[in-house]
């Protein structure tokens, strides 16, 4: 693949990669940093990727960047975790509030899933990665990937039923 084609792929996939990383880390600023790191690594190793497999390859690079950050973060303790999330948002309409509430509830539900199930669900259901490619990204067999995503969906449905019963 030509290095100058990275700009085209960046424009095509930057939002998908950012949403995926945001769903993994639940921190907007960290997701931006990891997105930047993903495309930096992609630029360095662009010749290793075939053109038709760029999207799964970029998700794999993003996943590795997230894992590397997670490992490094375990060795350090942030001073004020969540400081930027506590700042007021300039938009104050009811629609934005309701959308954020729904997204937060979904994020909490997804966050309660075991890590492997959460990754499987995010790759396929939120980012449209094919089962085969997603299983390759996670480095698990296709059958094991299907089991992970089935169990993740099942747990989300059960939690939705419980929450609906309490309202």
Steps between C-alpha positions, in 0.01 A plus 500: 500500500624849422579731794306787337181291516501522880336843479208351309467215752530745787207701365299180449559332835601761758147533642452122524836455672431788739154365594647153556777633723258728687274203568798309638643770726197731565729805494470746210852640531662160535303372199633793295857422609459131423348582160803712422730221620310251282555698183861573593565126535307438179728744318809322633383154392286585200697280263402192707131542421309395191263761359185284522556422870565854625197545730552182707873572507440854633266365769771251599754783524251701709435203728876453550544871576220474760655189659844665510351807668307285749816317598690826545212657695504218754847617601392860566221666698328810357468797736140595420325232299200637313583871532415581138177300519380720787530826303170644377402432141404806289186332362213494747198390296272226621573290193873497571430410861271210411740366236785516747294317762419220257861474388628499857256226597612294202866569580449390859333181383777431252759589763362231730570234240817294530780658295503239222122520456514879497767502228309247291179702522667830418686366199200346326189680622638852529767505231370251244808279495422155357510207741805349331695827506394578857610157618837563334528839673430337836722202415232243582337231288186587307292263714633655821427849363140403420458367853639824646267722299197277571564513874558876492170560320321263735630685807399836355147372430472363855611830648255692278216275621599561862520876448167509315332309783612757759377806314 
